[in-house]
Amino acid sequence: MSFNPVYGPYSVEIKVHIIDDEKEKRGKATIGMGNGSMPTEKEVAERIKKFATVELPELAPGYRLQTASELWDSICFDEVGQTFSVPAAFREFKQV
């Protein structure tokens, strides 16, 4: 068994914003990204893709990942309780 180098006493998690179109419910899912080292952008993208295609349909049928503009609305509502016009940076996700 081999281990990657450990750079510190920490665990890395990411929050992924999800939505159920039919019920118009939004949520967040926490995905573990490992211990003691930081993932690369590519590793994060691959992990989110696996979550969306394999894990999410089993864990929460009917939910999918939010689009960039849906993410903007969720952030605004979480932070200030209302939504605002979508800025250009949140019209679509940048490709990794």
PyMOL commands that place a pseudoatom at each C-alpha (Angstrom):
pseudoatom trace, name=CA, resn=MET, resi=1, chain=A, elem=C, hetatm=0, pos=[0.000, 0.000, 0.000]
pseudoatom trace, name=CA, resn=SER, resi=2, chain=A, elem=C, hetatm=0, pos=[1.326, 3.442, -0.884]
pseudoatom trace, name=CA, resn=PHE, resi=3, chain=A, elem=C, hetatm=0, pos=[0.280, 6.813, 0.455]
pseudoatom trace, name=CA, resn=ASN, resi=4, chain=A, elem=C, hetatm=0, pos=[0.505, 10.290, -1.017]
pseudoatom trace, name=CA, resn=PRO, resi=5, chain=A, elem=C, hetatm=0, pos=[2.609, 12.762, 0.954]
pseudoatom trace, name=CA, resn=VAL, resi=6, chain=A, elem=C, hetatm=0, pos=[0.773, 14.380, 3.850]
pseudoatom trace, name=CA, resn=TYR, resi=7, chain=A, elem=C, hetatm=0, pos=[1.342, 18.131, 4.127]
pseudoatom trace, name=CA, resn=GLY, resi=8, chain=A, elem=C, hetatm=0, pos=[-0.667, 18.948, 7.216]
pseudoatom trace, name=CA, resn=PRO, resi=9, chain=A, elem=C, hetatm=0, pos=[-3.309, 17.942, 9.721]
pseudoatom trace, name=CA, resn=TYR, resi=10, chain=A, elem=C, hetatm=0, pos=[-6.358, 18.746, 7.595]
pseudoatom trace, name=CA, resn=SER, resi=11, chain=A, elem=C, hetatm=0, pos=[-9.126, 17.218, 5.511]
pseudoatom trace, name=CA, resn=VAL, resi=12, chain=A, elem=C, hetatm=0, pos=[-10.488, 18.816, 2.362]
pseudoatom trace, name=CA, resn=GLU, resi=13, chain=A, elem=C, hetatm=0, pos=[-14.203, 18.902, 1.578]
pseudoatom trace, name=CA, resn=ILE, resi=14, chain=A, elem=C, hetatm=0, pos=[-16.169, 20.715, -1.082]
pseudoatom trace, name=CA, resn=LYS, resi=15, chain=A, elem=C, hetatm=0, pos=[-19.821, 21.750, -1.027]
pseudoatom trace, name=CA, resn=VAL, resi=16, chain=A, elem=C, hetatm=0, pos=[-21.697, 21.050, -4.233]
pseudoatom trace, name=CA, resn=HIS, resi=17, chain=A, elem=C, hetatm=0, pos=[-24.952, 22.908, -4.886]
pseudoatom trace, name=CA, resn=ILE, resi=18, chain=A, elem=C, hetatm=0, pos=[-27.780, 20.690, -6.125]
pseudoatom trace, name=CA, resn=ILE, resi=19, chain=A, elem=C, hetatm=0, pos=[-31.377, 21.289, -7.224]
pseudoatom trace, name=CA, resn=ASP, resi=20, chain=A, elem=C, hetatm=0, pos=[-34.549, 19.272, -7.814]
pseudoatom trace, name=CA, resn=ASP, resi=21, chain=A, elem=C, hetatm=0, pos=[-36.313, 20.786, -10.834]
pseudoatom trace, name=CA, resn=GLU, resi=22, chain=A, elem=C, hetatm=0, pos=[-39.667, 19.163, -10.147]
pseudoatom trace, name=CA, resn=LYS, resi=23, chain=A, elem=C, hetatm=0, pos=[-39.976, 20.286, -6.532]
pseudoatom trace, name=CA, resn=GLU, resi=24, chain=A, elem=C, hetatm=0, pos=[-37.842, 23.426, -6.958]
pseudoatom trace, name=CA, resn=LYS, resi=25, chain=A, elem=C, hetatm=0, pos=[-35.821, 22.462, -3.889]
pseudoatom trace, name=CA, resn=ARG, resi=26, chain=A, elem=C, hetatm=0, pos=[-32.174, 23.405, -3.522]
pseudoatom trace, name=CA, resn=GLY, resi=27, chain=A, elem=C, hetatm=0, pos=[-29.530, 21.826, -1.351]
pseudoatom trace, name=CA, resn=LYS, resi=28, chain=A, elem=C, hetatm=0, pos=[-25.840, 21.263, -0.767]
pseudoatom trace, name=CA, resn=ALA, resi=29, chain=A, elem=C, hetatm=0, pos=[-23.896, 18.031, -0.718]
pseudoatom trace, name=CA, resn=THR, resi=30, chain=A, elem=C, hetatm=0, pos=[-20.503, 17.645, 0.943]
pseudoatom trace, name=CA, resn=ILE, resi=31, chain=A, elem=C, hetatm=0, pos=[-17.896, 15.652, -0.946]
pseudoatom trace, name=CA, resn=GLY, resi=32, chain=A, elem=C, hetatm=0, pos=[-14.665, 14.510, 0.714]
pseudoatom trace, name=CA, resn=MET, resi=33, chain=A, elem=C, hetatm=0, pos=[-11.487, 15.229, -1.219]
pseudoatom trace, name=CA, resn=GLY, resi=34, chain=A, elem=C, hetatm=0, pos=[-8.939, 13.532, 1.006]
pseudoatom trace, name=CA, resn=ASN, resi=35, chain=A, elem=C, hetatm=0, pos=[-6.665, 14.198, 3.930]
pseudoatom trace, name=CA, resn=GLY, resi=36, chain=A, elem=C, hetatm=0, pos=[-3.404, 16.057, 4.269]
pseudoatom trace, name=CA, resn=SER, resi=37, chain=A, elem=C, hetatm=0, pos=[-3.049, 17.372, 0.715]
pseudoatom trace, name=CA, resn=MET, resi=38, chain=A, elem=C, hetatm=0, pos=[-4.826, 19.793, -1.605]
pseudoatom trace, name=CA, resn=PRO, resi=39, chain=A, elem=C, hetatm=0, pos=[-6.559, 18.432, -4.719]
pseudoatom trace, name=CA, resn=THR, resi=40, chain=A, elem=C, hetatm=0, pos=[-5.820, 19.906, -8.129]
pseudoatom trace, name=CA, resn=GLU, resi=41, chain=A, elem=C, hetatm=0, pos=[-8.534, 21.637, -10.192]
pseudoatom trace, name=CA, resn=LYS, resi=42, chain=A, elem=C, hetatm=0, pos=[-8.626, 18.549, -12.413]
pseudoatom trace, name=CA, resn=GLU, resi=43, chain=A, elem=C, hetatm=0, pos=[-9.136, 16.240, -9.413]
pseudoatom trace, name=CA, resn=VAL, resi=44, chain=A, elem=C, hetatm=0, pos=[-11.966, 18.450, -8.143]
pseudoatom trace, name=CA, resn=ALA, resi=45, chain=A, elem=C, hetatm=0, pos=[-13.634, 18.472, -11.589]
pseudoatom trace, name=CA, resn=GLU, resi=46, chain=A, elem=C, hetatm=0, pos=[-13.312, 14.690, -11.905]
pseudoatom trace, name=CA, resn=ARG, resi=47, chain=A, elem=C, hetatm=0, pos=[-14.717, 14.153, -8.409]
pseudoatom trace, name=CA, resn=ILE, resi=48, chain=A, elem=C, hetatm=0, pos=[-17.702, 16.437, -9.075]
pseudoatom trace, name=CA, resn=LYS, resi=49, chain=A, elem=C, hetatm=0, pos=[-18.380, 14.616, -12.357]
pseudoatom trace, name=CA, resn=LYS, resi=50, chain=A, elem=C, hetatm=0, pos=[-18.318, 11.233, -10.576]
pseudoatom trace, name=CA, resn=PHE, resi=51, chain=A, elem=C, hetatm=0, pos=[-20.630, 12.577, -7.886]
pseudoatom trace, name=CA, resn=ALA, resi=52, chain=A, elem=C, hetatm=0, pos=[-23.085, 13.953, -10.463]
pseudoatom trace, name=CA, resn=THR, resi=53, chain=A, elem=C, hetatm=0, pos=[-23.196, 10.868, -12.672]
pseudoatom trace, name=CA, resn=VAL, resi=54, chain=A, elem=C, hetatm=0, pos=[-22.791, 7.986, -10.225]
pseudoatom trace, name=CA, resn=GLU, resi=55, chain=A, elem=C, hetatm=0, pos=[-23.526, 9.004, -6.646]
pseudoatom trace, name=CA, resn=LEU, resi=56, chain=A, elem=C, hetatm=0, pos=[-26.159, 11.758, -6.815]
pseudoatom trace, name=CA, resn=PRO, resi=57, chain=A, elem=C, hetatm=0, pos=[-28.761, 9.730, -8.762]
pseudoatom trace, name=CA, resn=GLU, resi=58, chain=A, elem=C, hetatm=0, pos=[-28.563, 7.009, -6.086]
pseudoatom trace, name=CA, resn=LEU, resi=59, chain=A, elem=C, hetatm=0, pos=[-28.435, 9.321, -3.065]
pseudoatom trace, name=CA, resn=ALA, resi=60, chain=A, elem=C, hetatm=0, pos=[-30.998, 11.925, -4.131]
pseudoatom trace, name=CA, resn=PRO, resi=61, chain=A, elem=C, hetatm=0, pos=[-33.090, 10.868, -7.134]
pseudoatom trace, name=CA, resn=GLY, resi=62, chain=A, elem=C, hetatm=0, pos=[-34.436, 13.860, -9.060]
pseudoatom trace, name=CA, resn=TYR, resi=63, chain=A, elem=C, hetatm=0, pos=[-31.592, 16.170, -8.031]
pseudoatom trace, name=CA, resn=ARG, resi=64, chain=A, elem=C, hetatm=0, pos=[-28.867, 17.459, -10.346]
pseudoatom trace, name=CA, resn=LEU, resi=65, chain=A, elem=C, hetatm=0, pos=[-25.987, 19.913, -10.092]
pseudoatom trace, name=CA, resn=GLN, resi=66, chain=A, elem=C, hetatm=0, pos=[-27.019, 23.558, -10.266]
pseudoatom trace, name=CA, resn=THR, resi=67, chain=A, elem=C, hetatm=0, pos=[-26.146, 25.622, -13.312]
pseudoatom trace, name=CA, resn=ALA, resi=68, chain=A, elem=C, hetatm=0, pos=[-23.948, 28.696, -12.880]
pseudoatom trace, name=CA, resn=SER, resi=69, chain=A, elem=C, hetatm=0, pos=[-26.927, 31.071, -12.742]
pseudoatom trace, name=CA, resn=GLU, resi=70, chain=A, elem=C, hetatm=0, pos=[-28.778, 28.804, -10.277]
pseudoatom trace, name=CA, resn=LEU, resi=71, chain=A, elem=C, hetatm=0, pos=[-25.646, 28.813, -8.114]
pseudoatom trace, name=CA, resn=TRP, resi=72, chain=A, elem=C, hetatm=0, pos=[-25.658, 32.639, -8.184]
pseudoatom trace, name=CA, resn=ASP, resi=73, chain=A, elem=C, hetatm=0, pos=[-29.283, 32.673, -7.018]
pseudoatom trace, name=CA, resn=SER, resi=74, chain=A, elem=C, hetatm=0, pos=[-28.501, 30.205, -4.216]
pseudoatom trace, name=CA, resn=ILE, resi=75, chain=A, elem=C, hetatm=0, pos=[-25.509, 32.232, -3.027]
pseudoatom trace, name=CA, resn=CYS, resi=76, chain=A, elem=C, hetatm=0, pos=[-27.489, 35.495, -3.049]
pseudoatom trace, name=CA, resn=PHE, resi=77, chain=A, elem=C, hetatm=0, pos=[-30.419, 33.968, -1.212]
pseudoatom trace, name=CA, resn=ASP, resi=78, chain=A, elem=C, hetatm=0, pos=[-28.127, 32.319, 1.388]
pseudoatom trace, name=CA, resn=GLU, resi=79, chain=A, elem=C, hetatm=0, pos=[-26.160, 35.524, 1.971]
pseudoatom trace, name=CA, resn=VAL, resi=80, chain=A, elem=C, hetatm=0, pos=[-28.806, 38.263, 1.844]
pseudoatom trace, name=CA, resn=GLY, resi=81, chain=A, elem=C, hetatm=0, pos=[-32.189, 36.561, 1.536]
pseudoatom trace, name=CA, resn=GLN, resi=82, chain=A, elem=C, hetatm=0, pos=[-32.992, 37.642, -2.015]
pseudoatom trace, name=CA, resn=THR, resi=83, chain=A, elem=C, hetatm=0, pos=[-31.741, 37.217, -5.556]
pseudoatom trace, name=CA, resn=PHE, resi=84, chain=A, elem=C, hetatm=0, pos=[-30.147, 39.724, -7.923]
pseudoatom trace, name=CA, resn=SER, resi=85, chain=A, elem=C, hetatm=0, pos=[-29.412, 39.905, -11.643]
pseudoatom trace, name=CA, resn=VAL, resi=86, chain=A, elem=C, hetatm=0, pos=[-26.892, 37.332, -12.776]
pseudoatom trace, name=CA, resn=PRO, resi=87, chain=A, elem=C, hetatm=0, pos=[-23.433, 38.825, -13.496]
pseudoatom trace, name=CA, resn=ALA, resi=88, chain=A, elem=C, hetatm=0, pos=[-21.540, 37.703, -16.594]
pseudoatom trace, name=CA, resn=ALA, resi=89, chain=A, elem=C, hetatm=0, pos=[-19.134, 35.550, -14.548]
pseudoatom trace, name=CA, resn=PHE, resi=90, chain=A, elem=C, hetatm=0, pos=[-22.062, 33.397, -13.404]
pseudoatom trace, name=CA, resn=ARG, resi=91, chain=A, elem=C, hetatm=0, pos=[-23.699, 32.821, -16.795]
pseudoatom trace, name=CA, resn=GLU, resi=92, chain=A, elem=C, hetatm=0, pos=[-21.736, 29.615, -17.348]
pseudoatom trace, name=CA, resn=PHE, resi=93, chain=A, elem=C, hetatm=0, pos=[-18.971, 27.673, -15.645]
pseudoatom trace, name=CA, resn=LYS, resi=94, chain=A, elem=C, hetatm=0, pos=[-15.381, 27.988, -16.832]
pseudoatom trace, name=CA, resn=GLN, resi=95, chain=A, elem=C, hetatm=0, pos=[-14.037, 24.685, -18.124]
pseudoatom trace, name=CA, resn=VAL, resi=96, chain=A, elem=C, hetatm=0, pos=[-11.173, 23.097, -16.205]
for i in range(1, 96): cmd.bond("trace and resi %d" % i, "trace and resi %d" % (i + 1))
show_as sticks, trace
zoom trace
